[in-house]
Amino acid sequence: MTPFVEPRPPSLAQGRAWPTPEEERLKIRDMSLAAESQSKEGDTFYIITQRWWQNWLDYVNQDQLNDGLSPHSLDSADACVSKRPSNIDNKVLIYESTTSDCSAAELHDTLVEGRDYVLLPEEVWNQLYSWYGGGPTLARKVINSGLSQMELAVEVYPLHLELLLKPKGDRSTIRISKKETIRELYRRVCEIFDLDPEQIRIYDFYGQKKHSLPMDLDKTLDDANIQMDQEILVEVNMTNYVKNNDPVGKQSNSFLLEPSKSGLSIAGGLSATKGVSKIGNMDLSQGQNQVSPHRESNNVQESSGVTTRSATAGLTGLLNLGNTCYMNSAIQCLVHTPEFARYFREDYFGEINWQNPMGMVGELALSFGELLRKIWAAGRTPIAPRPFKTKLARFAPQFSGYNQHDSQELLAFLLDGLHEDLNRVKDKPYILSKDANGRPDEEVADEYWANHKARNDSIIVDVCQGQYKSTLVCPVCAKVSVTFDPFMYLSLPLQSTATRPLTVTIFSSDGSLLPNVCTVTIPKQGRCRDLIQALSAVCSLKPHEKLLLAEIQNNLIHRFFEDPLTSLSSIKDEDHLAAYRIPQPAKGIIFLQLIHRLEDKETVNAQSVKGWKPYGTPLVSPISCDDVTTRGDVQSMVRTMLSPLLKHREKYDMSENGILSAVEPSSESSSWTERINDATHGTGKLPLHLVDENNVCIDLSVGEEKPIKISSSSKSLLVFINWSKELLEEYDTSYLESLPEVCKNGLPAKKARTEPLSLYSCLEAFLREEPLVSEPDMWKCPQCKERRQASKKLDLWRLPKVLVIHLKRFSYNRSIKHKLDTFVNFPIYDLDITKYIANKNNSDPQLYELYALINHYGSMGSGHYTAHIKLLDENRWYSFDDNHISAIGEDEVKTNAAYVLFYRRKKEDASENI
């Protein structure tokens, strides 16, 4: 194995000095701002390890840190000088390579931007590389991404494809951008296998099923829906397939048909067309999908199951028109909803609202109804939903063209559009909603629902709409606002059931306890209040006490966790946490921070310079702003805080919980007792210094009766204690020295048994109280008349006949959308939501049964949608994969691809079924 050889940093010109940290910072800042404003598709960004980048930031920002108001600024020797980083080292980001070729370096699969790496514009990388050298160089291109293909994103992970050569059986792999063309894929494949383009034909081989690529070789792999880590089939010797040995894409016009006019399955939907016969004999008309299952097939793997030429009503497939699998799957789930199937097969024309300005003048409802009737007509061949797609594009331009889209977004539009087209209310009255203002929830909920039905009354409302209670609480004036809003579906977050051990050191403020290290187990997606609650139980917190949680960095308090709703995900494993036991806070209270400093000697210009540097863990105690506090009072408070650390504690009785209580000393120990009394309550002054609001250092060891000024606008009062060698002999400060990390780096923990994430857990996460974090979501309090970061709590109040549940699998960050492939264990029978209903007057059990779901495979923007649907008359599950339908077992319904679930309230009367 040839290891990567790190280049030496390029040397500067003879006699030229390295730039200063400030010069580096300003130059990189200006470059970054310029690059950000001019970014475009095709630009190159470079990956650099987060660790090195953070070291560089610390290095170039140290002057700003040392110039700020901090304990370090009290003495010139306090400044912590960051060293100039060494060579750039990206090796931690890549797998070990058998070649020294940097371009072949493979990134680790689980890297996260911001945690493991950052992305730098080309100009920034080149400048840093000229200063520091190192490597390897990891370049990535900017591409257009997103549903609109107008979002710029860096393609950190290009497609990784497995190439399978038939009939020889050779295999190889390739890395290629999803924005490369099919023509470029042909070129790269021929280069790898040393073949002539005229000899081969390439197929999308997703799921071991052969699908034709688009005939337009200038289409991109993204257009062709090629996915990460999938297989590509390379068939050699096309002379038996193409007349006159015509090279692919040169003269064979039969291959240049539009996808919508060809029976070939295109990669936009991975549809498993059942009979792909030899191309030379293929009739490329639309009816070619009606291939007999007994006909000779060239598929590498034959599909089994029901043909799309179904004899049973409801088993009619939809042709993929080009990346329309998202539409096909949503349509199939809606048309197989019994209430909709019955409604649209009867006379619904009288309910069409032709004049609704918010509707589509009835055209969407008519087009959907026509398509539903065709699907439910027994014995029909697969349908091309082109008329419906045309109407959809007309009224919702975001779904025009043949790009991949989100099936749930389409579903939301369809339900809303069908509702407006079928709204029985012709003239909507204007109704001003009233706040609850202390009225009973039942009264307010019924009022809101009646107001909603007065404006919205359709088959969609009858079947799919429910109601939830929304409670907002102002964090400033405590104003509570309660409203009851309708919903069409529930979008549930995929919260992890995994737990996380957190280690925190607990300190007392009254000198009664020694510091105590506690490790508690908290849900990984928990909040600060969960951590404080667990710590309170472990340390037997008294009713009149509370815990103040803080993060410690560089022996100073970096931040207090004052908001109980702060997510624990903001706390990293390598962080250090302290919790302070303090009395329940009263008005006019701020916190005294006792910061420890240790003598530090440095040699400057051959002379020894004495200074003080931060040391240990700060202690915290409340102090009143309203009362007069003297320097002697602060001395007394600090002595009390330090009293548990006094040495020779054998003269004291330590109870089981660590509380210090004095016992009668013997005559031999009287002299030592006097020393303890003198140290804790006597006249011996501790070397304390206070920094006031004007950044003036005050010596608290003199002028005992002098009052100190405490500003009510300040949050903390900084007091420093300088630990001399003599003072260290009196106190055991080892309890302050080793603050453990949040997650200890000891022996690897035993792997916890992970249970599948349940749908109930997702529902509980959805209903959990949350702060309105982002600026657009902030609530304007009617009492304060200001926008506030209120806390919001949702409760289910009224449930619909059909409950649609959307699992939020897609998250968004700067570089491309990320999909969660978490398996969610959802019930097929007896989804019981009774206990989640806030309306206690509704005592009926809320039981639901699954009858349909939309699946999503692959990544966002380049994945594939299918549907699993249960025909209630047959009591049998089927997979709807565009125009291919196959029977499946109930055990195949649950997968980690489940995206949108359709539940129907259970009824004893089976006549509800179709």
FIDRENKE-368833 format. One record per residue (C-alpha): residue in one letter; x, y, z. Coordinates in steps of 0.2 Angstrom, whole numbers, plus 5000, padded with zeros to 4 digits. Example, Ala and Ser with C-alpha at 12.3 -4.5 7.8 and 13.67 -1.06 7.14 Angstrom:
residues 2
A506249785039
S506849955036
***
This chain:
residues 914
M500050005000
T500750174995
P500350305008
F499950485003
V501450595004
E501150765011
P501850905001
R502951025010
P502351205012
P502851314997
S504251425003
L504051615002
A505251724992
Q506951745000
G506951875014
R505051895014
A504151855031
W502551765033
P501051875034
T500351915051
P498751825058
E497751985055
E498452005037
E497951825034
R496251845042
L495752005032
K496451925015
I495451765017
R493851865023
D493951975007
M494151824996
S492751735004
L491551885002
A492051904984
A491851724980
E490151704989
S489351844979
Q490051774962
S489651584964
K488951504949
E488751324942
G490351244937
D491451334951
T492651234961
F492551214980
Y493851124990
I493551015006
I494651055021
T494550965038
Q493551065051
R494951035064
W496251125054
W495051265049
Q494651295067
N496451295072
W496751425059
L495251525064
D495951525082
Y497651575076
V497051725066
N495751785078
Q496751785094
D497051965094
Q495252005094
L494951875108
N496351955119
D495752135116
G493952095122
L493252105140
S493851945147
P494951885162
H496351865150
S496452055147
L496852085165
D498752045163
S499752045148
A500451875153
D498651805152
A498451805134
C498351635126
V499351635110
S498851515097
K500151435087
R500251445068
P499451295061
S500551165053
N500251095035
I498451065030
D498050885034
N496450815025
K496950625027
V495750605041
L494350635028
I494850495016
Y495050315016
E496850245015
S497250234996
T498250104987
T498850244975
S499650414977
D498450494965
C497450624975
S496050624963
A495650444967
A495450484986
E493850414993
L492950525006
H492250435022
D490450405019
T489750485035
L490550655034
V489550805040
E489850985034
G490251095049
R490750945060
D492050855049
Y492450975035
V492051145028
L491951205010
L493151335003
P493051434987
E494451404975
E495351564978
V495251544997
W495951364995
N497351424984
Q497951554995
L497951445011
Y498851315001
S500151434996
W500451485014
Y500351305022
G500451175009
G499850995014
G498350905007
P497750794999
T496750914988
L494950874987
A494050974974
R492150974971
K491051064958
V489551174961
I487951114953
N486151164951
S485151064963
G483451064972
L481651044965
S481851204954
Q483651154948
M484051334953
E484951304970
L486751304969
A487551164979
V489251084980
E489250904975
V490250834989
Y489850654985
P489850624966
L488850464960
H489750304965
L489150174952
E489549984950
L489849934932
L489349754927
L490049694910
K488949564902
P489149424896
K490949424902
G490449464920
D491849584924
R491549724937
S492249894940
T491750054949
I491650234944
R491450404952
I490550524941
S489550684943
K487650674942
K487750824930
E488850724918
T487950674902
I487550494897
R488750524882
E490150554895
L489550394904
Y489750294888
R491550374885
R492050334903
V491450154902
C492250124886
E493950184893
I493750074908
F493449914899
D494349954883
L492849944872
D492250034856
P490550124858
E489850034844
Q490049874854
I489049914869
R487349964876
I487150034893
Y485650004905
D485050074921
F485149914932
Y484349974948
G483749834959
Q484449704947
K483149754934
K483549824917
H482949994912
S483350094897
L484250254898
P483550404889
M483950404871
D484550584871
L486450554875
D486550734881
K485350704895
T486250704912
L486350564924
D485250664936
D483950674922
A484050484920
N483750464939
I485350374942
Q485650344960
M487150334972
D487850154973
Q486750074960
E487249954947
I487550004928
L487349854916
V488549864901
E488049734887
V489349694874
N489049644856
M487549744850
T487549674833
N486149554837
Y485149704843
V485449844831
K485249834813
N486749854802
N487849874818
D487350054819
P488250134833
V487150194848
G486450374845
K487150394827
Q485850334814
S484550224824
N483050344824
S482050214832
F483050254848
L482750434848
L480950434852
E480350544867
P480150444883
S478350474884
K478150394866
S479150244870
G478750084879
L480550084886
S480650104905
I481650264908
A482650294924
G481550434929
G480550304938
L481450134939
S479850054933
A480049874930
T479349854913
K478949674912
G479349624894
V480849714887
S481149614871
K482549624859
I482649794852
G482849744834
N481149654836
M480249784847
D478749884841
L479150054850
S477250104851
Q476450134867
G475549974867
Q477149884869
N476949884888
Q475649744885
V476949604884
S476349434888
P477249354903
H477649204893
R478649294880
E480449284878
S481349424888
N483049484889
N482949554907
V484349494917
Q483149464931
E481249424927
S479949504937
S478549404944
G476849454949
V475249524942
T475449594924
T474849774921
R473549714909
S472449674925
A470749584925
T470349654943
A469749824945
G470949944953
L472549854947
T472849974932
G474650044931
L475150224926
L476550244913
N478050354918
L478050504907
G479750544912
N480150564931
T478350564935
C478450424948
Y478150554961
M476450594953
N475950414950
S476250354967
A475150494975
I473750464962
Q473650284966
C473550314985
L472150434982
V471150334969
H471250184981
T470550284996
P468750204997
E467850365000
F468650454985
A468450294974
R466550294978
Y466350484976
F467150504960
R466350354952
E464650424956
D463850594950
Y464950724958
F464750854944
G463350944954
E464650984968
I465951064957
N466251244961
W466451334944
Q466651504951
N467851484966
P469251604963
M470351494974
G469951344963
M470451284946
V468651314939
G468251124941
E469551064929
L470750984941
A469250884949
L468650834932
S470350774926
F470650684942
G468950604942
E469150544924
L470850464928
L470150384943
R468750304933
K469950234920
I471050164934
W469450074941
A468850004924
A469249824925
G470349744912
R471149904906
T472949924900
P474150044908
I473650224907
A474750374901
P474150514913
R474650644901
P472950744901
F473050754920
K474950804920
T474450944908
K473151014919
L474350994934
A475651094925
R474351224920
F473751264938
A475451214947
P476851274936
Q478051204949
F477651034943
S477851064925
G479250984915
Y479950814919
N481050844934
Q480850744949
H479750814963
D479250784981
S477750664981
Q477150734997
E477150914990
L476150854975
L474950764987
A474650924997
F474251024982
L473050894975
L472050884991
D471951074993
G471551094974
L470250964974
H469451034990
E469351214982
D468651134965
L467351034975
N466951164989
R465051164992
V465151344999
K464951464985
D465051624994
K466251615009
P465751725023
Y467051835032
I467251775050
L468451845063
S469151715074
K469151755092
D470551705105
A470051585119
N470251715133
G469951585146
R468351505139
P468251315140
D469251225126
E467651125120
E466751285117
V468151365108
A468551215097
D466751195091
E466651375087
Y468251365077
W467651215068
A465951285064
N466851445057
H467951335046
K466551225040
A465551385035
R466951425023
N467551255018
D466451105015
S466950975003
I467250785001
I469050825006
V468550905022
D467350765026
V468650635024
C470450705027
Q470350865038
G470550855057
Q470850995070
Y472251025082
K472451135097
S473851265096
T474451345112
L475651495112
V476451565128
C477451725128
P479051715137
V479051895143
C477251925149
A476651745150
K475151785139
V474351615134
S473451615117
V472451455112
T471751425094
F471051275085
D471651255067
P471251125054
F472451005046
M472450895031
Y473950785036
L475250775050
S477050795046
L478050705059
P479950725063
L480950565063
Q481650585081
S482950455086
T482550335100
A484450325104
T484950385121
R486550485125
P487550475141
L488050645148
T489350685161
V489050845172
T490050905187
I488850975201
F489451115212
S488651195227
S488551375230
D488351375249
G489851275253
S488851125259
L489450995246
L491050935237
P490950935218
N490050785212
V490250705195
C488650635188
T488250535172
V486450525167
T485650455151
I484550565141
P483650545124
K484850605110
Q483550725104
G483150785122
R483250965128
C484051055143
R482551025154
D482750835152
L484550845157
I484150965172
Q482750845177
A483850695177
L485250785186
S484050845199
A483450675203
V485250605204
C485850745216
S484250745227
L483950925223
K482951015237
P481251095233
H481951275236
E483451245225
K483751245206
L485151195194
L486051315184
L486851235169
A488451305161
E489751255148
I491551285153
Q492851325140
N494651365144
N494351375163
L492951505160
I491051505159
H490751505140
R488851515142
F487351475153
F485951365147
E484551475153
D483251415140
P482551245145
L482051215127
T483851225121
S484151065111
L485550945118
S486150925100
S487051085103
I488151005116
K489650905109
D490450755116
E492050845120
D491250995129
H491351015148
L489751055158
A489551115176
A487951125185
Y487751245200
R486551215215
I485851385219
P484251445228
Q482751475218
P483051645210
A482251805216
K482151975208
G483652075208
I484851935208
I486451915197
F487851785199
L489551795206
Q490751705195
L492351655205
I493651625192
H495251535198
R497051585192
L498651505194
E500351585195
D501251575178
K503051615175
E503751655157
T505451705151
V505351865140
N506951935134
A507951825146
Q506951895161
S505751805171
V503951875170
K502651835183
G500851825178
W499151735181
K498251615170
P496451545172
Y496451375181
G495151255186
T493251265186
P492351435190
L491151425205
V489451525205
S488451605219
P486951715218
I487151895224
S485852035227
C485852195216
D484752285229
D485652255245
V487252345249
T488752225247
T490452265254
R492152195249
G492052095266
D490452025261
V491251955245
Q492651885255
S491451795266
M490451725251
V492051655243
R492651575259
T490951485260
M491051425242
L492851365245
S492551285262
P492251105256
L493951105248
L494851135265
K496151005268
H496250895284
R494350855282
E494650715294
K494250845308
Y492550865300
D491150735299
M490750705281
S488950635279
E488550515265
N487950655254
G489550755256
I488850885268
L490150955279
S489850965298
A491051015312
V491450895327
E492250935343
P494150935341
S495350855353
S496550965363
E497950905351
S497050975336
S496551145343
S497851235334
W497351165317
T495551205321
E496051385324
R496851385307
I495251325299
N494251445308
D495451585303
A495351525285
T493451515284
H492751645295
G494251735302
T495151895297
G496351815284
K496051895268
L495951795252
P496851865236
L495251925227
H495052045213
L493452105205
V493252175188
D491852315188
E490752365174
N492152495168
N493352355167
V494352415182
C495152285193
I494852315212
D495852225225
L494552155238
S495852105251
V495852295257
G494452405262
E493352275270
E491952405273
K491952485256
P490352445246
I490552375228
K489452435214
I488352305206
S487452355191
S485752275188
S486052275170
S487452155172
K487151965172
S488751915181
L490051985193
L491751925189
V492851895204
F494651815202
I495651725216
N497451705213
W498051535220
S499751555228
K500851405234
E500451455252
L498551455248
L498651295239
E499251205255
E497651255264
Y496451195250
D496251035240
T495951115223
S496050945214
Y494150945214
L494151095202
E495551035190
S494850885180
L493150935173
P492750775163
E492050785145
V490250765142
C490550595134
K492050515142
N493350445130
G493650295140
L493450115134
P492250095120
A490450075127
K489549915125
K488449945110
A486749975115
R485249875109
T484349995097
E482549965094
P481650025079
L480950205080
S479050195082
L477750295074
Y477150345091
S478850415096
C478750525080
L476950585085
E477550625103
A479050725096
F477750825084
L476650865099
R478050915111
E478251095116
E479451185105
P480151365104
L479851465089
V481651485084
S481751565067
E481351745064
P479851725052
D479051605064
M479151725079
W477451765087
K476751945089
C476151945107
P474452035107
Q474852095125
C476652145122
K476352205105
E478052135100
R478651985091
R479251855103
Q480151685103
A478551605111
S478451415115
K477151325105
K476251165110
L475151065098
D473750945104
L472650835093
W470850885095
R469750805081
L470350665069
P469750635051
K469150475044
V470750465034
L472350505043
V473750555031
I475450545040
H477050625032
L478650565038
K479950705037
R481350615029
F482150765021
S483250895029
Y484151035021
N485851115023
R487051215013
S487651065002
I486250964995
K484650895004
H484950755015
K483750605017
L483550505033
D483350315029
T482850285047
F481650135048
V480050185057
N479050045065
F477250095060
P475749985064
I474749905050
Y473249865061
D472649965077
L473550125076
D472850185093
I472950375095
T471650385109
K472850445122
Y473450585111
I471750665110
A471650825121
N469750825119
K469250725135
N467450735130
N467750615116
S467850445124
D467750345108
P469350245104
Q470350315089
L470950165080
Y471550165062
E472150035050
L473450065036
Y472850045018
A474150135008
L475850215008
I477050304997
N478850244997
H480350344992
Y482050254987
G483650344984
S484150524987
M483150684986
G483050744968
S483650574960
G482550444969
H481150344964
Y479350334971
T478150184972
A476550144982
H476049994992
I474149984992
K472949855000
L471349814990
L470149805004
D468949684994
E470349564991
N471149595008
R472849584999
W474349704997
Y475049754980
S476549854975
F476249994962
D477850034953
D477250154939
N476450034926
H477049874934
I475949804948
S476449644958
A475649564973
I476649574989
G476549495007
E476049595022
D477849575029
E478549675014
V477449825018
K478549895031
T480249965025
N481350105028
A480750185012
A479050225019
Y478750415016
V476850455017
L475650335027
F473750325023
Y472650265038
R470850245039
R469750245054
K469250065059
K467350035057
E466449875062
D465349895047
A466249825032
S465049905020
E466250055020
N467449955009
I467349964990
***
